[in-house]
Amino acid sequence: MTSAASLGVALLADGSIDFNVSGVIDQFWRLTVDGLTYGSVYALVAVGYTLVYGVLRLINFAHSEIFMLGMFGSYVGLELLGFAPSGNVYSQGVVLTVIYLGIALLFGMAVSGVAAVGLERVAYRPLRKRGAKPLAFLITAIGMSFVIQEFVHYILPKIKPGLGGTNAQTGIRLVEPKVQFTFLGAEVTNVAIVIVVAAVFLAICTEVMINRTRFGRAIRAVAQDPDTATLMGVSRERVIMLTFLIGGLLAGAAALLYTLRVPTGIIFSGGFILGIKAFSAAVLGGIGNLRGALLGGLLLGIAEQYGQILFGFEWRDVVAFVLLVTVLMFRPTGILGESLGRARA
């Protein structure tokens, strides 16, 4: 991990913070590129939060563990293809690399998608049938988050030795970061380009599906008025199941993109902090708003990069939440503040 000193963070001898404004100015564009890279991952995970909240008014805190399972899914997919962790980077040509990345992406999305649907069926659907209060859903979501974590922590290693457990998996490196071009002094790597382009593309596809397809209209109808939507022939349970599926698929895609940037992040607790940041991004942009999730994720990623230089690397996570609180003080509904149920017809 990059040390605070190498990031140009100046901490005084007594431990207080030196506001390193010059460091932010000198590294502004590099920090912006890194922020967009991390923010793109936050945005994809945030879309899952915002979809579920828009339809069910449920904060699915277990979504961070769906993301974590996606990282393990991609890892297992590459193992099944014959790859093994090593210090070497795969170097058999661009075409094969893209093919293997695509297969790993499908594995990650499949694991996350199935896990998300299973979570809805096992944990949330029984509560809905019994007319449980919102607090029961919230407690269940938090509980399932820990259940999934501990499954990967303690049980998965017994099912497949060497997978899960306390230590992070050694990442299988398919892509070596290489500088493709320089933008105002900031080096832009192939990994950064892949992450940002893929995340924005998937977010746009989701936006188009929600606003332009028959299924998207059903989602918006259930989000706006579930009882009326049911009377009009919309299957609420089917909409809810497919909403969880879409969120899970996006989380699985985000998981692969994240491991391209942070290959050592494959661990049972690897989704916890990232999931909280993604939820914060959804709230920051406007919970229930797909464009807000994308905007919130990008802004959060950039803000934490600036913050780690300005205040110190140890304050990186704090900056993200301070930004969230500051925005909500002046705009409680988030930056865009439009709910899914009032999206464009």
N, C-alpha and C positions, 0 to 999 in steps of 0.2 A: 504494500500500500504506500502511496506517495506520502512522504512526511510533510508536516506543516512547514518546516523550514524550506524544503524544496519548492513549495508553492509560494514562497515569498511572503509568508505571514510573519509579521513582526510582533512578538510578545515581549512585554517588558519583564525585567528581572523579578519583579514582585508578583508576576502571574496575571497582571491586569492586561487589558486589551489595548493595543495600539491600532487605531483606525488607519489601516494601510490603504489609503485612497490612491496613492501613487501606484501601488501594485495593481489595483483594479484598472486604472487608466492604461498602464503599460501592457496589461494582458487582456484588455477588454474583448477583443475579437476572438482570442483563443477560448476565453471563458464562455463567450456566447455560443461558439460552436459546441463546446462540451455540454453546455446547458441544454441546447436543443437536442443533443443526443440522448441525454438522460430524460429530458422532458418528454420526448416522444414515447419512451417506454411508460412513463407515468400516465401519459394521455391514453394509451391503449387500455391499460388496466382501469383507468378512471371511467372509460366508456362502460365497462361492465358494471361498476357501481351505479352509474347514472341510469342505465337501462332498468336495472332491478328496482331502484328507488322510484323511477318514473311510473312503473307498472304497479308495484306492490306497496310503495311508501315504506320500504324495508331497507335498512342499512345492512348490507350483507358483509359483515366483517370477516367472514370466512373466505371472501373472495381472494384475499392475499394468499391463502393457502392453496387455492385453485391455481394461482400463478406459480407458486412453488412446485406444485405437482407437474406443471407444464415443463419446468426446467428438468425435472427428473425424467419426464417422458421423452424429451429431446435427447437426453443423455442415453437412455436405454435404446432409443431408436438407432443412434449411431453405433452403440455396442453391438446391436443385432446385425448391423452392416459390416461388422468386422473391425471397427475402430477400437483402439485402446488408448487410455490416457498416456501421454508421453510429452516430452519437452519439445518435440518436433512439430512443425506445422505441416498440414497436408499440402502437397505441392504437385499434384498431378494434372494441373490445367484448370482453367476457369470453368469450362463446361461441366466437368465432373464435380467440381466444388459446388457449383450452383445446384446440380442434381441432388447431391448429398444434403445440402442445406435445405432443399425443398422437402426431402424425405424426413429430415429431422423436424422440420416445421410441422409437417403433417402429424408426426408422432406426438409432438408437444401439444398441438391443438386438439388431437383426438383424446389424449389423456385428460386435459383440462376440461374439454367439452363434456365428456362422460362423467367426470367428477362433479362438475357443476350441476348437471341434470340429476345425478344421484343425490347430491346434497339437497336439492329442492324436493325431491321425492321422499327422502328419508326424514329430513329435519323440518322442512317448512310446510309441506302439504298436510301432514297430520294436524298441525297447529291451525291451519286455515279451516279444515273440516270441523274442528271443534270450536271455532270462533274465538281463538285465543286473542288476548290483548296485545297491542304493539310491544309492550315491555317483554312479553314472553318470547316474541320473535327476536328481539335484540339480545336477550340473554342466551337464547339458543344459538344465534349466530356467533357470539363470542365463544360459547362452549364448543361448537363444532370447529372453530378455528384451532383451539388447543387440542381437540381430539385428532384432527388431521396431522397437526405437527407431531404429536406424540406417536401416532401410527408410523410416520416416517422415521422418527427418532428411535423407537424401540422395537417395533414389530417388523418393519420392512427388512432390516438386516437379517432377521431370522428366516424370512421368506426367501430372500436373495442375498446371500453373504456378500459383503463388499459394497452394498448399496444402502444409502441412508446412514443412520447412526449419528454419532456426535461430530465427526469430522466432515468437512466439505469434500465433495467429490473433486478429483483433479479433472479439470475441464478438457474435453477433446477439442483441440484447436484445428478448425478447418480453414480459418481465414487469418492471415497475418496482417495486422494493420500497416498499410503503406500509404504514404502521402500521395494524393492524386493531384492536388493543386493548392495554391496558397491564396487566401482571401484576406487582403489588408493585413498581411503579416501572420495570419492564423493558418496553421496547417490543417487541411481537411483530408481525413483518411478515407479509405474505401469502406471501413467499418461504419464510420459516422454517416456516410452517404447512404449505405444500405439501411441503417436503422431509421433515419429520418424519412427517407423516401417510402420505405415499407410501412411505417407507422401512419404517415399521412395518407397513403393510398388506402390502407385498411379502414381508417377513420372516415374517409370520404365515401368508400363503398358502403359502410354502415349507415352513414347519413342518407345516401341515395336510397338504400333499401327501406329505411324507416319512412321516408317522405314520398317515395315514388312507387312502392309496390303494394299489392293487396295485403300481404302480411304486415307490412309497415302500418297501413291504415288500421289494421286490427289491433296492433300494439298501442297506437295512439288512442284508439277508441276505448280500450280497456283502461288505459292510463287516465283518461278524462272522466269516464263514467262506466265502471265495470258492470253495473246492473243493467243499464240501458244497452250496453254492448252485447250482453248475454241475451236480452230480449230480441235483439236484431240478428241473432244467429251466430254470434262470435263465440267460439269455445274459449272461455277464460283460462281453463286449465292448460289447454294446448298453447295458448299465447304465453302463459307464464313459463311453461317448460321450454319453449323455443327461445324465450328471452334469456333464460339462464344459459341455454346452449350457446347463444351468440356471445354472451359475455365470457363464457368459458373458452370459446374458440379464440377470441381476441386476447385473453389472458395467456393462452398457450403460445400464440404468436409473439406476444411481448416477452415471454419467458426466453424464447430462442434468441431474440434480439438482445436481450439483456446479457445472456451468456456470451454473446459475441463481444460485448464491451467489458464484462466482468466475468471471466470464465471460472473464477473461484467462488462464485456466489451460490453454487448448487449445494445447499444444506437445508436441513429441516426448518430452520428459522430464517431462511433467506428471503421469504416473502413478507415478513412481519412489518418491518420499517417501511419497505417500499410500498406495501399495501396501504399503510396509514398515509403516506405521502400522496398516493394516487387518490385516496378518498378525499384528502385535503384539496387536491387539484380539482376534483369534481365539484366540491363545495365552492371553491374559489371561482370557477368559471360559471357556476350556476347549476346546482344539483338537478338532475333530470333534463339537462340540456346537452346534446351531443357535441355541438360546437363549443359549448362552454367547457366540456371535459378536455377537448383538444387544446383550447386556449389556456385553460388552467394548468394543464400538464406542462406545456412549453414554458409558461411564465414561471412556474415553480422550479423547473429544472434550471432555468437561467438565473433566478434569484439565489438559489443555494450555491451556485458556482461563484457568483459575485460575493456572496456572504462569507464563503470560506476564506477568501483572500482579505476581505475588509475586516473581519472580526477574528478569524482564525479557523483552522480546519475543524477543531472540536465543536465549533458553533454551526457547522453546516446544516445539520438537521433542525436546529433551533430556528434558523433563519426562515426555513420553509413555513413553519407554524406561526411565527410572528407575522409574516406576510399575510397568511390566511386571516388571522385575527384582526389585523389592521384593515384589510379590505372589508371584512364583515361588519366592522364597527361603522363604516360609512355606507355600505351597501349590503344589507343582510341577505339578500337573495343571490349574491354573487355578482360577478362582472356582467354577465349577459342576463341572468335571472329569468329565463323562460323555461317553463316546465314542459315535459314531454307531451303531456296531454293537450297543450295549446300550440303544438308545433304546426307548421304550415300544412294545410290539407292538400 
